[in-house]
Amino acid sequence: MPQLNPDPWFFTLMLSWAVFLTIIPTKVLAYVQPNEPALVDTNSHKFGSWNWPW
């Protein structure tokens, strides 16, 4: 049975795992979020009532 012969598929398997373990994690770890959250002082906000025009 030819499907039990691992010779043609073993190189493809090893190459795909080499790509998954070397290239993809470096690209994922290099991702930088565009908007870093900044700390906001809650005491500086003045909350007032809304004046609805009706």
CHARMM internal coordinates of N, CA and C (Angstrom, degrees):
IC EDIT
DIST 1 N 1 CA 1.4493
DIST 1 CA 1 C 1.5288
ANGL 1 N 1 CA 1 C 109.53
DIST 1 C 2 N 1.3039
ANGL 1 CA 1 C 2 N 118.32
DIHE 1 N 1 CA 1 C 2 N 122.99
DIST 2 N 2 CA 1.4615
ANGL 1 C 2 N 2 CA 120.31
DIHE 1 CA 1 C 2 N 2 CA -176.04
DIST 2 CA 2 C 1.5265
ANGL 2 N 2 CA 2 C 113.36
DIHE 1 C 2 N 2 CA 2 C -73.23
DIST 2 C 3 N 1.3292
ANGL 2 CA 2 C 3 N 119.40
DIHE 2 N 2 CA 2 C 3 N -23.40
DIST 3 N 3 CA 1.4618
ANGL 2 C 3 N 3 CA 119.62
DIHE 2 CA 2 C 3 N 3 CA -178.13
DIST 3 CA 3 C 1.5274
ANGL 3 N 3 CA 3 C 111.99
DIHE 2 C 3 N 3 CA 3 C -71.66
DIST 3 C 4 N 1.3175
ANGL 3 CA 3 C 4 N 118.53
DIHE 3 N 3 CA 3 C 4 N -14.01
DIST 4 N 4 CA 1.4546
ANGL 3 C 4 N 4 CA 120.87
DIHE 3 CA 3 C 4 N 4 CA 177.59
DIST 4 CA 4 C 1.5206
ANGL 4 N 4 CA 4 C 112.47
DIHE 3 C 4 N 4 CA 4 C -88.00
DIST 4 C 5 N 1.3132
ANGL 4 CA 4 C 5 N 117.37
DIHE 4 N 4 CA 4 C 5 N -5.39
DIST 5 N 5 CA 1.4580
ANGL 4 C 5 N 5 CA 121.34
DIHE 4 CA 4 C 5 N 5 CA 178.59
DIST 5 CA 5 C 1.5341
ANGL 5 N 5 CA 5 C 108.50
DIHE 4 C 5 N 5 CA 5 C -84.09
DIST 5 C 6 N 1.3406
ANGL 5 CA 5 C 6 N 118.99
DIHE 5 N 5 CA 5 C 6 N 111.34
DIST 6 N 6 CA 1.4623
ANGL 5 C 6 N 6 CA 120.24
DIHE 5 CA 5 C 6 N 6 CA -176.27
DIST 6 CA 6 C 1.5274
ANGL 6 N 6 CA 6 C 113.66
DIHE 5 C 6 N 6 CA 6 C -81.26
DIST 6 C 7 N 1.3103
ANGL 6 CA 6 C 7 N 118.27
DIHE 6 N 6 CA 6 C 7 N -2.26
DIST 7 N 7 CA 1.4599
ANGL 6 C 7 N 7 CA 120.54
DIHE 6 CA 6 C 7 N 7 CA -173.78
DIST 7 CA 7 C 1.5258
ANGL 7 N 7 CA 7 C 113.87
DIHE 6 C 7 N 7 CA 7 C -59.50
DIST 7 C 8 N 1.3191
ANGL 7 CA 7 C 8 N 122.49
DIHE 7 N 7 CA 7 C 8 N -47.31
DIST 8 N 8 CA 1.4680
ANGL 7 C 8 N 8 CA 118.71
DIHE 7 CA 7 C 8 N 8 CA -178.03
DIST 8 CA 8 C 1.5256
ANGL 8 N 8 CA 8 C 113.36
DIHE 7 C 8 N 8 CA 8 C -74.13
DIST 8 C 9 N 1.3370
ANGL 8 CA 8 C 9 N 119.54
DIHE 8 N 8 CA 8 C 9 N -22.48
DIST 9 N 9 CA 1.4510
ANGL 8 C 9 N 9 CA 121.10
DIHE 8 CA 8 C 9 N 9 CA -174.56
DIST 9 CA 9 C 1.5168
ANGL 9 N 9 CA 9 C 113.65
DIHE 8 C 9 N 9 CA 9 C -101.76
DIST 9 C 10 N 1.3138
ANGL 9 CA 9 C 10 N 117.97
DIHE 9 N 9 CA 9 C 10 N -14.60
DIST 10 N 10 CA 1.4612
ANGL 9 C 10 N 10 CA 119.71
DIHE 9 CA 9 C 10 N 10 CA -176.95
DIST 10 CA 10 C 1.5222
ANGL 10 N 10 CA 10 C 111.88
DIHE 9 C 10 N 10 CA 10 C -66.66
DIST 10 C 11 N 1.3300
ANGL 10 CA 10 C 11 N 118.04
DIHE 10 N 10 CA 10 C 11 N -40.18
DIST 11 N 11 CA 1.4590
ANGL 10 C 11 N 11 CA 121.36
DIHE 10 CA 10 C 11 N 11 CA 178.12
DIST 11 CA 11 C 1.5276
ANGL 11 N 11 CA 11 C 110.65
DIHE 10 C 11 N 11 CA 11 C -65.24
DIST 11 C 12 N 1.3228
ANGL 11 CA 11 C 12 N 117.65
DIHE 11 N 11 CA 11 C 12 N -39.78
DIST 12 N 12 CA 1.4631
ANGL 11 C 12 N 12 CA 121.18
DIHE 11 CA 11 C 12 N 12 CA 177.79
DIST 12 CA 12 C 1.5190
ANGL 12 N 12 CA 12 C 110.96
DIHE 11 C 12 N 12 CA 12 C -64.66
DIST 12 C 13 N 1.3034
ANGL 12 CA 12 C 13 N 117.02
DIHE 12 N 12 CA 12 C 13 N -40.57
DIST 13 N 13 CA 1.4579
ANGL 12 C 13 N 13 CA 121.28
DIHE 12 CA 12 C 13 N 13 CA 177.57
DIST 13 CA 13 C 1.5228
ANGL 13 N 13 CA 13 C 111.38
DIHE 12 C 13 N 13 CA 13 C -63.17
DIST 13 C 14 N 1.3124
ANGL 13 CA 13 C 14 N 117.50
DIHE 13 N 13 CA 13 C 14 N -46.96
DIST 14 N 14 CA 1.4699
ANGL 13 C 14 N 14 CA 120.94
DIHE 13 CA 13 C 14 N 14 CA -179.33
DIST 14 CA 14 C 1.5324
ANGL 14 N 14 CA 14 C 111.37
DIHE 13 C 14 N 14 CA 14 C -66.92
DIST 14 C 15 N 1.3067
ANGL 14 CA 14 C 15 N 117.25
DIHE 14 N 14 CA 14 C 15 N -37.92
DIST 15 N 15 CA 1.4685
ANGL 14 C 15 N 15 CA 120.22
DIHE 14 CA 14 C 15 N 15 CA 179.13
DIST 15 CA 15 C 1.5295
ANGL 15 N 15 CA 15 C 111.24
DIHE 14 C 15 N 15 CA 15 C -67.67
DIST 15 C 16 N 1.3059
ANGL 15 CA 15 C 16 N 117.29
DIHE 15 N 15 CA 15 C 16 N -40.86
DIST 16 N 16 CA 1.4623
ANGL 15 C 16 N 16 CA 119.29
DIHE 15 CA 15 C 16 N 16 CA 179.23
DIST 16 CA 16 C 1.5310
ANGL 16 N 16 CA 16 C 111.05
DIHE 15 C 16 N 16 CA 16 C -66.98
DIST 16 C 17 N 1.3327
ANGL 16 CA 16 C 17 N 118.16
DIHE 16 N 16 CA 16 C 17 N -39.43
DIST 17 N 17 CA 1.4656
ANGL 16 C 17 N 17 CA 119.51
DIHE 16 CA 16 C 17 N 17 CA 176.85
DIST 17 CA 17 C 1.5200
ANGL 17 N 17 CA 17 C 111.51
DIHE 16 C 17 N 17 CA 17 C -68.65
DIST 17 C 18 N 1.3114
ANGL 17 CA 17 C 18 N 117.79
DIHE 17 N 17 CA 17 C 18 N -32.89
DIST 18 N 18 CA 1.4713
ANGL 17 C 18 N 18 CA 119.84
DIHE 17 CA 17 C 18 N 18 CA 176.28
DIST 18 CA 18 C 1.5241
ANGL 18 N 18 CA 18 C 110.46
DIHE 17 C 18 N 18 CA 18 C -64.66
DIST 18 C 19 N 1.3190
ANGL 18 CA 18 C 19 N 116.97
DIHE 18 N 18 CA 18 C 19 N -38.67
DIST 19 N 19 CA 1.4647
ANGL 18 C 19 N 19 CA 120.47
DIHE 18 CA 18 C 19 N 19 CA 176.99
DIST 19 CA 19 C 1.5191
ANGL 19 N 19 CA 19 C 110.11
DIHE 18 C 19 N 19 CA 19 C -66.92
DIST 19 C 20 N 1.3217
ANGL 19 CA 19 C 20 N 116.91
DIHE 19 N 19 CA 19 C 20 N -44.99
DIST 20 N 20 CA 1.4596
ANGL 19 C 20 N 20 CA 119.94
DIHE 19 CA 19 C 20 N 20 CA -179.22
DIST 20 CA 20 C 1.5194
ANGL 20 N 20 CA 20 C 112.66
DIHE 19 C 20 N 20 CA 20 C -63.38
DIST 20 C 21 N 1.3095
ANGL 20 CA 20 C 21 N 117.78
DIHE 20 N 20 CA 20 C 21 N -34.46
DIST 21 N 21 CA 1.4626
ANGL 20 C 21 N 21 CA 120.37
DIHE 20 CA 20 C 21 N 21 CA -175.02
DIST 21 CA 21 C 1.5179
ANGL 21 N 21 CA 21 C 114.38
DIHE 20 C 21 N 21 CA 21 C -91.69
DIST 21 C 22 N 1.3260
ANGL 21 CA 21 C 22 N 118.94
DIHE 21 N 21 CA 21 C 22 N -12.46
DIST 22 N 22 CA 1.4655
ANGL 21 C 22 N 22 CA 119.80
DIHE 21 CA 21 C 22 N 22 CA -178.61
DIST 22 CA 22 C 1.5192
ANGL 22 N 22 CA 22 C 113.15
DIHE 21 C 22 N 22 CA 22 C -114.92
DIST 22 C 23 N 1.2977
ANGL 22 CA 22 C 23 N 118.02
DIHE 22 N 22 CA 22 C 23 N -50.12
DIST 23 N 23 CA 1.4621
ANGL 22 C 23 N 23 CA 120.37
DIHE 22 CA 22 C 23 N 23 CA -172.58
DIST 23 CA 23 C 1.5245
ANGL 23 N 23 CA 23 C 112.07
DIHE 22 C 23 N 23 CA 23 C -82.96
DIST 23 C 24 N 1.3080
ANGL 23 CA 23 C 24 N 117.42
DIHE 23 N 23 CA 23 C 24 N -46.98
DIST 24 N 24 CA 1.4631
ANGL 23 C 24 N 24 CA 120.47
DIHE 23 CA 23 C 24 N 24 CA -173.78
DIST 24 CA 24 C 1.5341
ANGL 24 N 24 CA 24 C 112.71
DIHE 23 C 24 N 24 CA 24 C -66.14
DIST 24 C 25 N 1.3435
ANGL 24 CA 24 C 25 N 121.83
DIHE 24 N 24 CA 24 C 25 N -44.77
DIST 25 N 25 CA 1.4713
ANGL 24 C 25 N 25 CA 118.91
DIHE 24 CA 24 C 25 N 25 CA 178.55
DIST 25 CA 25 C 1.5231
ANGL 25 N 25 CA 25 C 113.67
DIHE 24 C 25 N 25 CA 25 C -62.90
DIST 25 C 26 N 1.3224
ANGL 25 CA 25 C 26 N 118.65
DIHE 25 N 25 CA 25 C 26 N -33.72
DIST 26 N 26 CA 1.4705
ANGL 25 C 26 N 26 CA 119.16
DIHE 25 CA 25 C 26 N 26 CA 178.38
DIST 26 CA 26 C 1.5138
ANGL 26 N 26 CA 26 C 111.01
DIHE 25 C 26 N 26 CA 26 C -67.84
DIST 26 C 27 N 1.3298
ANGL 26 CA 26 C 27 N 117.96
DIHE 26 N 26 CA 26 C 27 N -35.47
DIST 27 N 27 CA 1.4582
ANGL 26 C 27 N 27 CA 120.23
DIHE 26 CA 26 C 27 N 27 CA 177.76
DIST 27 CA 27 C 1.5248
ANGL 27 N 27 CA 27 C 111.15
DIHE 26 C 27 N 27 CA 27 C -71.01
DIST 27 C 28 N 1.3073
ANGL 27 CA 27 C 28 N 117.52
DIHE 27 N 27 CA 27 C 28 N -36.93
DIST 28 N 28 CA 1.4577
ANGL 27 C 28 N 28 CA 120.17
DIHE 27 CA 27 C 28 N 28 CA -179.92
DIST 28 CA 28 C 1.5293
ANGL 28 N 28 CA 28 C 110.49
DIHE 27 C 28 N 28 CA 28 C -70.65
DIST 28 C 29 N 1.3199
ANGL 28 CA 28 C 29 N 117.51
DIHE 28 N 28 CA 28 C 29 N -41.18
DIST 29 N 29 CA 1.4631
ANGL 28 C 29 N 29 CA 120.56
DIHE 28 CA 28 C 29 N 29 CA -179.26
DIST 29 CA 29 C 1.5228
ANGL 29 N 29 CA 29 C 112.65
DIHE 28 C 29 N 29 CA 29 C -72.55
DIST 29 C 30 N 1.3212
ANGL 29 CA 29 C 30 N 118.00
DIHE 29 N 29 CA 29 C 30 N -21.04
DIST 30 N 30 CA 1.4605
ANGL 29 C 30 N 30 CA 120.99
DIHE 29 CA 29 C 30 N 30 CA 179.16
DIST 30 CA 30 C 1.5185
ANGL 30 N 30 CA 30 C 112.29
DIHE 29 C 30 N 30 CA 30 C -84.07
DIST 30 C 31 N 1.3349
ANGL 30 CA 30 C 31 N 118.16
DIHE 30 N 30 CA 30 C 31 N -4.81
DIST 31 N 31 CA 1.4578
ANGL 30 C 31 N 31 CA 121.39
DIHE 30 CA 30 C 31 N 31 CA -179.16
DIST 31 CA 31 C 1.5216
ANGL 31 N 31 CA 31 C 109.84
DIHE 30 C 31 N 31 CA 31 C -68.63
DIST 31 C 32 N 1.3201
ANGL 31 CA 31 C 32 N 116.02
DIHE 31 N 31 CA 31 C 32 N 132.53
DIST 32 N 32 CA 1.4591
ANGL 31 C 32 N 32 CA 122.40
DIHE 31 CA 31 C 32 N 32 CA 179.08
DIST 32 CA 32 C 1.5195
ANGL 32 N 32 CA 32 C 107.74
DIHE 31 C 32 N 32 CA 32 C -119.34
DIST 32 C 33 N 1.3114
ANGL 32 CA 32 C 33 N 116.27
DIHE 32 N 32 CA 32 C 33 N 131.53
DIST 33 N 33 CA 1.4581
ANGL 32 C 33 N 33 CA 119.20
DIHE 32 CA 32 C 33 N 33 CA 178.36
DIST 33 CA 33 C 1.5234
ANGL 33 N 33 CA 33 C 109.17
DIHE 32 C 33 N 33 CA 33 C -71.56
DIST 33 C 34 N 1.3187
ANGL 33 CA 33 C 34 N 118.38
DIHE 33 N 33 CA 33 C 34 N 136.86
DIST 34 N 34 CA 1.4611
ANGL 33 C 34 N 34 CA 120.30
DIHE 33 CA 33 C 34 N 34 CA -175.48
DIST 34 CA 34 C 1.5264
ANGL 34 N 34 CA 34 C 113.67
DIHE 33 C 34 N 34 CA 34 C -69.97
DIST 34 C 35 N 1.3030
ANGL 34 CA 34 C 35 N 118.61
DIHE 34 N 34 CA 34 C 35 N -30.66
DIST 35 N 35 CA 1.4635
ANGL 34 C 35 N 35 CA 120.81
DIHE 34 CA 34 C 35 N 35 CA -177.14
DIST 35 CA 35 C 1.5170
ANGL 35 N 35 CA 35 C 109.16
DIHE 34 C 35 N 35 CA 35 C -122.37
DIST 35 C 36 N 1.3097
ANGL 35 CA 35 C 36 N 115.56
DIHE 35 N 35 CA 35 C 36 N 101.23
DIST 36 N 36 CA 1.4506
ANGL 35 C 36 N 36 CA 119.38
DIHE 35 CA 35 C 36 N 36 CA 176.05
DIST 36 CA 36 C 1.5326
ANGL 36 N 36 CA 36 C 108.55
DIHE 35 C 36 N 36 CA 36 C -78.57
DIST 36 C 37 N 1.3150
ANGL 36 CA 36 C 37 N 117.70
DIHE 36 N 36 CA 36 C 37 N 135.07
DIST 37 N 37 CA 1.4708
ANGL 36 C 37 N 37 CA 119.02
DIHE 36 CA 36 C 37 N 37 CA -179.86
DIST 37 CA 37 C 1.5254
ANGL 37 N 37 CA 37 C 111.15
DIHE 36 C 37 N 37 CA 37 C -68.98
DIST 37 C 38 N 1.3038
ANGL 37 CA 37 C 38 N 115.70
DIHE 37 N 37 CA 37 C 38 N 138.88
DIST 38 N 38 CA 1.4630
ANGL 37 C 38 N 38 CA 121.56
DIHE 37 CA 37 C 38 N 38 CA 179.66
DIST 38 CA 38 C 1.5242
ANGL 38 N 38 CA 38 C 109.06
DIHE 37 C 38 N 38 CA 38 C -107.75
DIST 38 C 39 N 1.3086
ANGL 38 CA 38 C 39 N 116.31
DIHE 38 N 38 CA 38 C 39 N 145.88
DIST 39 N 39 CA 1.4593
ANGL 38 C 39 N 39 CA 120.48
DIHE 38 CA 38 C 39 N 39 CA 177.11
DIST 39 CA 39 C 1.5253
ANGL 39 N 39 CA 39 C 109.67
DIHE 38 C 39 N 39 CA 39 C -75.96
DIST 39 C 40 N 1.3214
ANGL 39 CA 39 C 40 N 116.02
DIHE 39 N 39 CA 39 C 40 N 134.50
DIST 40 N 40 CA 1.4602
ANGL 39 C 40 N 40 CA 121.79
DIHE 39 CA 39 C 40 N 40 CA -178.61
DIST 40 CA 40 C 1.5137
ANGL 40 N 40 CA 40 C 107.61
DIHE 39 C 40 N 40 CA 40 C -118.64
DIST 40 C 41 N 1.3369
ANGL 40 CA 40 C 41 N 114.99
DIHE 40 N 40 CA 40 C 41 N 135.00
DIST 41 N 41 CA 1.4548
ANGL 40 C 41 N 41 CA 120.18
DIHE 40 CA 40 C 41 N 41 CA 177.98
DIST 41 CA 41 C 1.5285
ANGL 41 N 41 CA 41 C 108.88
DIHE 40 C 41 N 41 CA 41 C -75.88
DIST 41 C 42 N 1.3267
ANGL 41 CA 41 C 42 N 117.42
DIHE 41 N 41 CA 41 C 42 N 121.39
DIST 42 N 42 CA 1.4619
ANGL 41 C 42 N 42 CA 120.41
DIHE 41 CA 41 C 42 N 42 CA -177.13
DIST 42 CA 42 C 1.5164
ANGL 42 N 42 CA 42 C 112.47
DIHE 41 C 42 N 42 CA 42 C -75.63
DIST 42 C 43 N 1.3246
ANGL 42 CA 42 C 43 N 118.59
DIHE 42 N 42 CA 42 C 43 N -18.82
DIST 43 N 43 CA 1.4591
ANGL 42 C 43 N 43 CA 121.12
DIHE 42 CA 42 C 43 N 43 CA -179.23
DIST 43 CA 43 C 1.5217
ANGL 43 N 43 CA 43 C 112.44
DIHE 42 C 43 N 43 CA 43 C -78.04
DIST 43 C 44 N 1.2973
ANGL 43 CA 43 C 44 N 119.14
DIHE 43 N 43 CA 43 C 44 N -17.33
DIST 44 N 44 CA 1.4648
ANGL 43 C 44 N 44 CA 121.00
DIHE 43 CA 43 C 44 N 44 CA -176.71
DIST 44 CA 44 C 1.5202
ANGL 44 N 44 CA 44 C 113.06
DIHE 43 C 44 N 44 CA 44 C -81.86
DIST 44 C 45 N 1.3197
ANGL 44 CA 44 C 45 N 117.93
DIHE 44 N 44 CA 44 C 45 N -11.92
DIST 45 N 45 CA 1.4646
ANGL 44 C 45 N 45 CA 120.73
DIHE 44 CA 44 C 45 N 45 CA -179.50
DIST 45 CA 45 C 1.5191
ANGL 45 N 45 CA 45 C 110.28
DIHE 44 C 45 N 45 CA 45 C -84.58
DIST 45 C 46 N 1.3180
ANGL 45 CA 45 C 46 N 116.07
DIHE 45 N 45 CA 45 C 46 N 134.73
DIST 46 N 46 CA 1.4645
ANGL 45 C 46 N 46 CA 121.40
DIHE 45 CA 45 C 46 N 46 CA 175.68
DIST 46 CA 46 C 1.5209
ANGL 46 N 46 CA 46 C 107.13
DIHE 45 C 46 N 46 CA 46 C -108.43
DIST 46 C 47 N 1.3102
ANGL 46 CA 46 C 47 N 115.01
DIHE 46 N 46 CA 46 C 47 N 116.40
DIST 47 N 47 CA 1.4523
ANGL 46 C 47 N 47 CA 119.97
DIHE 46 CA 46 C 47 N 47 CA -179.50
DIST 47 CA 47 C 1.5198
ANGL 47 N 47 CA 47 C 108.67
DIHE 46 C 47 N 47 CA 47 C -98.72
DIST 47 C 48 N 1.3131
ANGL 47 CA 47 C 48 N 116.01
DIHE 47 N 47 CA 47 C 48 N 123.70
DIST 48 N 48 CA 1.4573
ANGL 47 C 48 N 48 CA 120.76
DIHE 47 CA 47 C 48 N 48 CA 178.76
DIST 48 CA 48 C 1.5082
ANGL 48 N 48 CA 48 C 109.76
DIHE 47 C 48 N 48 CA 48 C -122.55
DIST 48 C 49 N 1.3162
ANGL 48 CA 48 C 49 N 114.88
DIHE 48 N 48 CA 48 C 49 N 176.48
DIST 49 N 49 CA 1.4500
ANGL 48 C 49 N 49 CA 118.55
DIHE 48 CA 48 C 49 N 49 CA 178.69
DIST 49 CA 49 C 1.5156
ANGL 49 N 49 CA 49 C 109.96
DIHE 48 C 49 N 49 CA 49 C -81.66
DIST 49 C 50 N 1.3149
ANGL 49 CA 49 C 50 N 115.10
DIHE 49 N 49 CA 49 C 50 N 155.02
DIST 50 N 50 CA 1.4442
ANGL 49 C 50 N 50 CA 120.42
DIHE 49 CA 49 C 50 N 50 CA 178.22
DIST 50 CA 50 C 1.5179
ANGL 50 N 50 CA 50 C 109.14
DIHE 49 C 50 N 50 CA 50 C -89.60
DIST 50 C 51 N 1.3015
ANGL 50 CA 50 C 51 N 115.23
DIHE 50 N 50 CA 50 C 51 N 136.07
DIST 51 N 51 CA 1.4546
ANGL 50 C 51 N 51 CA 119.87
DIHE 50 CA 50 C 51 N 51 CA 176.69
DIST 51 CA 51 C 1.5099
ANGL 51 N 51 CA 51 C 109.71
DIHE 50 C 51 N 51 CA 51 C -102.17
DIST 51 C 52 N 1.3280
ANGL 51 CA 51 C 52 N 116.02
DIHE 51 N 51 CA 51 C 52 N 96.61
DIST 52 N 52 CA 1.4548
ANGL 51 C 52 N 52 CA 119.77
DIHE 51 CA 51 C 52 N 52 CA -178.87
DIST 52 CA 52 C 1.5274
ANGL 52 N 52 CA 52 C 108.02
DIHE 51 C 52 N 52 CA 52 C -81.39
DIST 52 C 53 N 1.3521
ANGL 52 CA 52 C 53 N 116.82
DIHE 52 N 52 CA 52 C 53 N 138.29
DIST 53 N 53 CA 1.4745
ANGL 52 C 53 N 53 CA 118.63
DIHE 52 CA 52 C 53 N 53 CA -173.86
DIST 53 CA 53 C 1.5165
ANGL 53 N 53 CA 53 C 114.53
DIHE 52 C 53 N 53 CA 53 C -79.80
DIST 53 C 54 N 1.2927
ANGL 53 CA 53 C 54 N 122.32
DIHE 53 N 53 CA 53 C 54 N 17.15
DIST 54 N 54 CA 1.4354
ANGL 53 C 54 N 54 CA 120.50
DIHE 53 CA 53 C 54 N 54 CA 177.40
DIST 54 CA 54 C 1.4884
ANGL 54 N 54 CA 54 C 108.00
DIHE 53 C 54 N 54 CA 54 C -107.61
END
COOR INIT
IC SEED 1 N 1 CA 1 C
IC BUILD
